[in-house]
Structures are given as C-alpha cells and as structure tokens.
Amino acid sequence: MPPKPKKVPMRMCVACREMKPKRDLLRVVVPAASGSNEAEYDPRGKTSGRGAYICRSEECLKKAAKTRALERALDCVLPERTLLALTKEAAERASE
Ligand SMILES: [Zn+2]
C-alpha cells in the first residue's frame, strides 16, 4: 500500500479569516462541562465544547479583542484572563 500523504488539519482564524494549520492557531473553547458561557484558552486542544481558533499572533488577538470576533464566533463571554493567556502564548511564540 502506498503511504498516505499526511493531511494537515486546517482551521480558520476568527480575526483574519485565513485558513491555517491547526498547530499555528490557538484554540479557545467554551467547555461543555463548565456549565458557564465563558471561553477558556485550550492549550492542548482537547477540551470538548464549542471551539474557535485564532492565529498565534498579537495582531490577530488585538483585532479579535477590538471586534469581539471570538465572542461572536462562540456566542460567549471572553474573560480578561482568557485574553491574557492567549496574549501571553502569542508573545512567547513571537520571541522564539
Ligand atoms: Zn489570524
């Protein structure tokens, strides 16, 4: 059997609307188990619930904060701590 080409899963960033490989994006999820409407940063991408993706870039995070793209995509509340966690993650990647 010929080896199957590995498909890179692609997801859309809610801020710039570009399709990117999943690993280049940050996942935000409203955990199904939490019973609240608050979005959390999901570093492992494994939490079940309504999820959305955003670029690992401060530019897209700023844009999303301004336009409330994540809130609208997920119909959720985006707490300050989630935005901070995402911003920190983007900043860490940028300085690599
Ligand atoms: Zn983006």
Residues whose N, C-alpha, C, O or C-beta is under 5 A from the ligand:
A	BS01	ZN	C13 A15 C16 C55 C60
